Amino acid sequence: MTGELIRLGTLSAARARDLTQAQLICESKLAEITAGITPPEAVSSAEYELDPEWVYSVELASVD
């Protein structure tokens, strides 16, 4: 029983870490595009420069 709780806690911590990392990468790329550092163009499954284990995509859409 205790071992299962430890396993679930470890899995939850890893999931939270990964979601936090994904959010930081997303915010970073969006800031680069907003600041004009990166051109606003569609990208599909590009490696994140600072951590190649992560990939990102950019979709463009017009707004009213």
Stockholm file with secondary structure:
# STOCKHOLM 1.0

chainA/1-64         MTGELIRLGTLSAARARDLTQAQLICESKLAEITAGITPPEAVSSAEYELDPEWVYSVELASVD
#=GR chainA/1-64 SS CHHHHHHHHHHHHHHHHHHHHHHHHHHHHHHHHHHTSSCCCCEEEEECTTCTTCEEEECCCCCC
#=GC SS_cons        CHHHHHHHHHHHHHHHHHHHHHHHHHHHHHHHHHHTSSCCCCEEEEECTTCTTCEEEECCCCCC
//
